[in-house]
Amino acid sequence: MNLPSSSQGVWLKCHVRDLSSWESMTERVLSELISTVGQMKGAAAAQLLRQHGIERLHEVIDTDDVASLRNQVLERLRQPLLAMATAVGRQVLGWDGDFYVDDYLILRINFPYEVARKTNPSSENPGIGRLSASVRDKFQTRKVIDPVYAPKAYHRGHPPAAWAHGPHIDSWAGHSRDGRNIWWAIGEVPAQAGMVLYPELANVPLPCERRTLYLQAGYRLPVPTYLPLAAGEMLVFDPEVLHGTHLNTTDATRVAISMRLNASRPTFDPACFYSREFWRRAADIEQGHDEVLHLQREDNFGAPVTSAPVQTPPAVPVIAGQLDQTSGLIHGQLPAAGPDTQRIIVDAAPYRIMLVHTSDGTRAYDAACPHYGVDLADGGCDSDKVYCPACAISFDLQTGKSSCPSLTLQPYEVRQDGAAVRIRVAPPAAVAT
C-alpha cells in the first residue's frame, strides 16, 4: 500500500494483490469480461482480447454493446465485488466496526476519444452504474426530474461515449457525504485516461453549477494532479475533494470499476435534487446476507452547508482588443507585469484569444478548449502547458497540441512591440462585417 506524503489523506493507492483473499480478483473480472464478449461477438473477439488485452475492447464491440456487457458482468460478479469492497474498508482503511457499502456499482468502459466521438449518440453514458435487481423498481419510483439540471448542453453535442466528467464533488450529484470511493483499474489506465484530483482545494468552499453539477465556470483551478494506475491498482480517495476524469485521449479502451464506502450511516446534501439511497451493511455482506437497505433521501439529510463564502482565486487578466475588420488584426495594449501575467486573455468579439508567454516568445491561441468549448482561463497553467478545467487535457504552450490529434488549439500570428500587441485573425479585408 502506498500513501503519498502529498496526499494529505485525500487519496491513497493500493493493489488487489495487497488484499488478503482477493489477489486474483482482477483476473476474475477480466475473465468474465472476455467470456461475455465471446458470447456476444464470437470466439475470435474473445481471443483478440486474451492475446492483446482488454484495452482493445473497442475493436470488438461498439458502444451499443456496452449496456449489455455491463449488465451481464455486474450481475454475475455483484456479490464478490461487494465483498471485495468490504475488504478494502477492513484492510486498507482500517475500519473495524460495521459500515456501509453502496449497492450502486459502476463498470466504466471508455473508448478512445477518436473512436467515441463518432459513435451512436443514443448509446449509454459510460458512467452509468447498476443497482441490485431487487431494488431497481423502487429506484424508478424515486426518480426526480429537476427543471434546472440540464447537462447535455455542457457536453456540446458529443455522444455519451465521448463525455468526460468535469470537476465536481460527489455530494453535489446526490452521493453520500463523508464517503470513500474505490476506483479500480481493470486494465492499465495511463494519465491521459484516468482520474484527476485537486488536493490543494481540500476543505475549500467551492461553487456548484446546478445545471451541470460540476464546478461553476469562472473559478480558476490549479494544475490537476494526474493519477495513472497499473492494471489491478486501486485509487481510494475522498470524493468531497474536487475531482474529475481526463478525457480518454489514448488509443486504448479504459476499463475500471467504481465502488463506494461510508464509515457511518450515509447522509446527503439537501441542495441536490436526488440521492443514492440504496446501501448494504458490511456485516451483512460478510455474513452472506443479500439485504439492501433503502435510506430515503428526505430522512437522511446532512446539515446544510454553512461554510465560509467562496473566495474565487485571482482571474487571468483580460484586456479589451479592437478588431480592425479591414486589416484582419486585433490591436491591444498589455497590462503592466503583475503576479500572474503568463497568460492574458484578449477579448474582441467574436474572438476570445489567450496570449501565453513562453521561453521562445509570446504565442496566441483560441481561449476555448476544442472539446467542450470551456474557457481555458479557468484552467491551471505551468511553464510548458495549459490545462482544460473540464476534461483535464493539457495543451503544449509552444504548439497548441494535446495528446489527441483532433484536439489542438487554434493558433494565431501575434506580434508584440513593447506593451502593444497585434493578433492576426483573418487575411486583410476578409473579416465579415
C-alpha positions in Angstrom: 0.0 0.0 0.0 1.3 3.5 -0.9 0.1 6.6 0.9 1.9 9.5 -0.8 3.1 12.3 1.5 1.5 14.9 -0.7 -2.0 13.3 -0.5 -2.8 14.8 3.0 -5.3 11.9 3.5 -7.1 12.8 0.3 -6.1 9.7 -1.6 -4.0 6.5 -1.5 -3.1 3.7 -3.9 -3.2 0.0 -3.2 -3.2 -3.1 -5.4 -5.6 -6.0 -5.4 -2.7 -8.3 -4.6 -2.4 -6.4 -1.2 -5.9 -7.6 -0.2 -5.9 -10.9 1.6 -8.1 -13.5 -0.2 -8.7 -11.1 -3.2 -5.4 -11.3 -5.0 -6.8 -12.9 -8.2 -9.9 -10.7 -8.4 -8.6 -8.5 -11.3 -8.1 -11.7 -13.4 -11.5 -12.9 -12.5 -13.1 -9.7 -13.7 -11.1 -9.8 -16.9 -12.1 -13.4 -17.5 -15.7 -12.6 -17.0 -15.5 -9.6 -19.4 -13.7 -11.6 -22.1 -16.0 -14.6 -21.7 -19.1 -12.4 -22.1 -17.6 -10.6 -25.1 -17.1 -14.1 -26.6 -20.8 -15.0 -26.0 -21.8 -11.7 -27.6 -19.4 -11.4 -30.5 -17.8 -14.8 -31.0 -14.7 -16.7 -30.2 -12.4 -14.6 -32.4 -13.3 -11.4 -30.5 -12.6 -13.1 -27.2 -9.3 -14.5 -28.5 -8.1 -11.0 -29.6 -8.7 -9.7 -26.1 -6.9 -12.6 -24.5 -3.9 -12.1 -26.7 -3.7 -8.3 -26.8 -5.5 -7.1 -23.6 -8.8 -5.6 -22.6 -7.5 -2.2 -23.9 -8.5 -3.4 -27.4 -12.2 -3.8 -26.4 -13.3 -1.0 -28.8 -12.1 -3.2 -31.7 -14.6 -6.0 -31.0 -17.7 -4.2 -29.6 -19.3 -0.9 -30.2 -21.0 1.5 -27.7 -24.4 -0.1 -28.3 -23.0 -3.3 -26.8 -21.7 -1.7 -23.6 -25.0 -1.7 -21.7 -25.5 -5.4 -22.2 -21.9 -6.2 -21.4 -22.2 -4.2 -18.2 -25.5 -5.8 -17.2 -24.1 -9.3 -17.6 -20.8 -8.8 -15.9 -22.1 -6.9 -12.9 -25.0 -9.3 -12.4 -22.6 -12.3 -12.2 -19.9 -10.5 -10.1 -22.1 -8.3 -7.8 -21.6 -10.3 -4.6 -17.9 -10.8 -4.9 -17.4 -7.1 -5.8 -19.4 -6.0 -2.8 -17.4 -8.4 -0.6 -14.1 -7.1 -2.0 -15.2 -3.5 -1.4 -15.8 -4.5 2.2 -12.3 -5.9 2.4 -11.0 -2.6 1.3 -12.8 -1.0 4.2 -11.3 -3.5 6.6 -7.8 -4.0 5.2 -7.0 -0.6 3.6 -9.0 1.9 5.5 -8.8 0.0 8.8 -12.5 0.2 9.7 -13.1 -2.2 12.5 -16.8 -1.8 13.1 -19.8 -2.1 10.9 -20.0 0.3 7.9 -22.0 0.9 4.7 -21.3 -0.2 1.1 -23.1 1.4 -1.8 -25.2 -1.0 -3.8 -24.6 1.1 -6.9 -21.7 -0.4 -8.9 -20.1 1.1 -12.0 -18.3 -0.8 -14.7 -16.6 2.1 -16.6 -15.9 1.3 -20.3 -14.5 4.4 -22.0 -13.4 4.1 -25.6 -10.6 6.3 -27.1 -12.0 9.7 -27.9 -11.1 9.4 -31.5 -13.4 6.4 -31.7 -16.0 7.6 -29.2 -16.8 10.9 -30.9 -18.1 9.0 -33.9 -20.4 6.6 -32.1 -24.1 6.4 -31.6 -25.5 9.5 -29.8 -28.2 7.2 -28.2 -25.7 4.9 -26.6 -25.5 4.6 -22.8 -23.3 7.0 -20.7 -20.2 5.1 -19.7 -20.5 6.4 -16.2 -23.9 4.8 -15.6 -23.9 2.0 -12.9 -26.2 -0.7 -11.8 -28.2 -1.5 -8.7 -29.3 -4.9 -7.5 -32.3 -6.3 -9.3 -34.3 -6.3 -6.1 -34.3 -2.5 -5.8 -34.4 -1.3 -9.4 -38.2 -0.9 -9.5 -38.2 1.0 -6.2 -35.4 3.2 -7.6 -37.5 4.1 -10.6 -40.4 5.2 -8.4 -38.0 7.6 -6.6 -36.5 9.3 -9.7 -36.9 13.0 -9.8 -36.7 15.3 -12.9 -35.1 18.5 -11.8 -36.0 21.5 -14.1 -32.6 23.1 -13.5 -30.4 20.2 -14.2 -29.6 20.1 -18.0 -26.2 18.6 -18.6 -26.5 17.9 -22.4 -25.5 21.5 -23.4 -22.3 21.1 -21.4 -21.3 18.1 -23.5 -21.6 20.2 -26.7 -23.4 17.6 -28.8 -20.8 14.8 -28.2 -22.2 11.3 -28.0 -22.2 10.0 -24.4 -19.2 7.7 -25.2 -17.1 10.9 -25.7 -18.1 12.6 -22.4 -15.7 13.3 -19.6 -16.7 14.2 -16.0 -15.9 17.8 -15.3 -14.5 18.8 -11.8 -17.1 18.1 -9.1 -17.7 17.0 -5.5 -19.8 13.8 -5.3 -22.3 15.1 -2.8 -23.3 17.8 -5.4 -24.5 14.9 -7.5 -26.5 13.0 -4.9 -23.8 10.8 -3.4 -23.3 10.5 0.3 -21.2 12.8 2.3 -18.1 11.6 4.2 -17.6 8.5 2.0 -14.6 6.9 0.3 -14.5 6.0 -3.3 -12.8 3.0 -4.8 -11.6 3.5 -8.4 -10.1 0.2 -9.6 -8.2 -0.2 -12.8 -9.1 -3.5 -14.6 -6.7 -2.7 -17.4 -3.9 -0.2 -17.5 -5.0 3.4 -17.0 -2.4 6.0 -18.2 -2.6 9.6 -17.1 -4.3 10.6 -20.3 -7.3 8.4 -19.4 -7.5 8.4 -15.6 -8.7 10.3 -12.6 -7.6 13.8 -11.8 -7.7 15.4 -8.3 -7.2 18.9 -7.0 -5.9 18.2 -3.4 -4.9 21.8 -2.9 -8.7 22.6 -2.7 -9.5 20.1 0.1 -11.8 21.9 2.5 -12.0 25.0 0.3 -15.6 26.2 -0.3 -16.4 25.8 -4.0 -19.4 26.9 -6.1 -21.5 24.3 -7.8 -23.2 25.0 -11.1 -26.7 23.4 -10.6 -27.3 23.0 -14.4 -24.4 20.6 -14.7 -23.5 19.6 -11.1 -19.9 20.5 -11.9 -17.7 23.3 -10.7 -19.1 26.7 -11.7 -17.4 28.5 -14.6 -15.2 31.4 -13.5 -13.4 29.5 -10.7 -9.7 29.3 -11.6 -8.2 25.9 -10.9 -4.6 24.8 -10.1 -2.8 22.3 -12.3 -4.6 18.9 -11.9 -2.9 16.0 -10.2 -2.8 13.1 -12.6 -3.3 9.6 -11.1 -2.3 6.8 -13.6 -2.9 3.3 -12.5 -1.5 -0.1 -13.4 -3.9 -2.9 -14.0 -5.1 -4.2 -10.6 -4.3 -0.9 -8.8 -7.0 0.9 -6.8 -7.3 4.6 -6.1 -9.1 5.1 -2.7 -10.0 8.7 -2.3 -12.1 11.3 -0.6 -14.8 12.3 -3.1 -15.6 15.5 -1.3 -12.3 16.8 -2.7 -12.7 18.3 -6.2 -12.0 15.7 -8.8 -12.8 14.7 -12.4 -11.7 12.5 -15.3 -9.2 13.0 -18.1 -10.9 12.5 -21.4 -9.5 9.3 -22.8 -7.1 10.6 -25.4 -5.1 7.3 -25.7 -5.7 4.7 -28.4 -6.9 2.1 -25.8 -10.2 1.5 -24.1 -10.1 2.3 -20.4 -11.9 -0.3 -18.2 -12.4 0.4 -14.5 -14.8 -0.4 -11.6 -16.1 2.2 -9.1 -17.5 1.4 -5.7 -18.2 3.4 -2.6 -18.0 3.0 1.2 -19.3 5.0 4.2 -17.9 4.6 7.7 -21.2 5.8 9.2 -24.8 6.0 8.1 -24.9 7.9 4.8 -26.3 11.4 4.7 -27.0 13.6 1.7 -26.7 17.2 0.6 -30.2 18.8 0.8 -29.3 21.1 -2.0 -29.2 18.2 -4.5 -32.5 17.0 -6.1 -31.8 13.3 -5.7 -29.7 10.9 -3.7 -28.1 7.4 -4.0 -30.4 5.7 -1.5 -29.6 2.0 -1.6 -26.9 0.6 0.6 -25.7 -2.6 2.3 -24.1 -3.1 5.7 -20.6 -4.6 5.7 -21.6 -7.1 8.4 -24.4 -8.4 6.1 -22.1 -8.8 3.2 -19.5 -10.6 5.3 -22.2 -13.0 6.6 -23.6 -13.7 3.1 -26.9 -11.9 3.6 -28.3 -10.4 0.4 -30.1 -7.4 2.0 -30.3 -3.9 0.5 -31.3 -1.0 2.8 -33.3 1.9 1.5 -32.1 5.1 3.1 -34.7 7.5 1.9 -33.2 10.9 1.0 -35.6 13.0 3.0 -34.9 11.0 6.1 -31.1 11.3 5.8 -30.2 14.8 5.0 -26.9 16.2 6.4 -26.7 19.7 7.8 -27.0 22.5 5.2 -23.6 23.8 4.1 -22.8 26.9 6.2 -19.1 27.2 5.3 -17.3 30.5 4.6 -18.2 32.3 1.3 -16.5 31.1 -1.8 -13.3 33.2 -2.4 -12.6 32.9 -6.1 -8.8 32.9 -6.9 -7.4 35.8 -8.9 -8.6 35.6 -12.5 -6.4 35.6 -15.6 -6.1 39.3 -16.7 -8.5 40.2 -19.6 -7.9 43.2 -21.9 -10.2 44.6 -24.5 -9.0 44.3 -28.0 -10.0 46.3 -31.0 -10.8 44.3 -34.2 -9.9 46.1 -37.4 -12.1 44.5 -40.0 -10.1 45.8 -42.9 -6.7 44.6 -41.8 -7.9 41.4 -40.0 -5.9 42.4 -36.9 -6.8 42.7 -33.3 -5.0 45.5 -31.5 -4.5 45.5 -27.8 -2.4 47.1 -25.0 -0.9 44.7 -22.5 -1.1 45.4 -18.8 2.0 46.0 -16.7 3.6 42.8 -15.4 1.9 41.5 -12.3 2.0 38.4 -10.1 0.5 36.3 -12.9 0.8 37.6 -16.5 2.0 34.4 -18.1 -1.5 34.2 -19.6 -3.6 37.2 -20.8 -7.0 37.0 -22.4 -7.7 39.3 -25.3 -11.4 39.9 -25.7 -12.5 41.3 -29.1 -15.9 39.9 -30.1 -16.4 37.4 -31.7 -12.8 36.4 -30.7 -11.5 35.5 -27.3 -7.8 34.8 -27.6 -5.3 33.6 -25.0 -1.8 35.0 -25.1 0.9 32.9 -23.4 4.4 33.9 -22.7 6.9 31.1 -23.4 10.6 30.7 -23.4 10.5 31.3 -27.2 8.3 34.4 -27.0 4.6 35.1 -27.0 2.1 32.7 -28.5 -1.6 33.3 -29.3 -4.4 30.6 -29.3 -8.1 30.4 -29.2 -9.1 30.6 -25.5 -11.6 27.8 -25.7 -10.8 24.1 -25.3 -11.8 22.4 -28.6 -13.5 19.5 -26.8 -16.3 21.3 -24.8 -15.5 24.9 -25.6 -14.7 25.6 -22.0 -12.7 28.8 -21.2 -9.0 27.8 -20.7 -8.6 30.9 -18.5 -10.2 28.8 -15.7 -7.6 26.0 -16.1 -4.2 25.6 -14.5 -1.0 26.6 -16.3 2.7 25.9 -15.8 5.8 26.7 -17.7 5.0 24.2 -20.5 1.3 23.6 -20.6 -2.2 24.9 -20.1 -4.9 22.6 -18.7 -8.5 22.4 -19.6 -10.6 22.9 -16.5 -13.3 20.5 -17.7 -11.6 17.5 -19.4 -8.1 18.0 -17.9 -6.4 17.8 -21.3 -3.1 19.6 -21.4 -2.1 21.8 -24.4 1.6 22.5 -25.2 2.2 26.2 -25.0 4.7 26.1 -27.9 2.5 24.2 -30.4 -1.1 24.2 -29.0 -1.2 20.4 -29.4 -2.6 17.9 -27.0 -2.2 14.2 -26.6 -5.2 13.9 -29.0 -4.6 14.7 -32.7 -8.1 16.1 -33.3 -7.9 18.4 -30.2 -5.5 21.2 -31.0 -5.8 24.9 -30.1 -6.3 27.2 -33.0 -3.1 29.3 -33.3 -2.9 32.9 -34.4 0.0 35.0 -35.6 1.0 37.6 -32.9 3.4 40.5 -32.8 4.4 42.5 -29.8 6.0 45.9 -29.6 6.5 46.8 -26.0 3.0 46.9 -24.5 1.3 47.0 -27.9 0.1 43.7 -29.3 -1.3 42.8 -32.7 -3.0 39.4 -33.4 -3.9 38.4 -37.0 -7.2 36.6 -37.0 -8.0 36.8 -40.8 -6.4 37.9 -44.0 -6.8 41.6 -44.8 -10.3 42.6 -45.8 -11.6 39.1 -45.1 -13.3 39.7 -41.7 -17.1 39.6 -42.0 -18.9 42.8 -41.3 
